[in-house]
Amino acid sequence: MTETTLEDVERSLDRATDLETEEAVSVLRTARQDIDDLGNDPDVDEGRRQELAERLDQRIREVRERDAYDSGLGAAMNPEDDDAP
């Protein structure tokens, strides 16, 4: 089994940008677990690992907020649809 590297986690972070919400969150959570696992590796740059962990947490929040915003946006854009006969 090959060990995940910080570069792998960074690629997952970048890849999640183009995915739908559920898949993006899944990829980001997996990457977050990988970054946590790398915390036990003495060869990993701890500062960079923590920076990636913070970026992952931020991206997960952004994806969830984007989904919440998008799901409410349709009704806000066409409020008269609910009143249509």
RAZI-V315505 format. One record per backbone hydrogen bond with DSSP energy under -0.5 kcal/mol. CO is the residue of the C=O (numbers start at 1). NH is the residue of the N-H. Records with the same first field share a line. If there is no record, write none. Layout:
CO=NH, NH
This chain:
5=9
6=10
7=11
8=12
9=13
10=14
11=15
12=16
14=17
15=18
16=19
20=24
21=25
22=26
23=27
24=28
25=29
26=30
27=31
28=32
29=33
30=34
31=35
32=36
33=37
34=38
36=39
37=40
38=41
40=42
41=44
44=46
45=49
46=50
47=51
48=52
49=53
50=54
51=55
52=56
53=57
54=58
55=59
56=60
57=61
58=62
59=63
60=64
61=65
62=66
63=67
64=68
65=69
66=70
67=71
68=72
69=73
70=74
72=76
73=77
74=78
76=79
78=81
79=82
80=83, 84
81=84
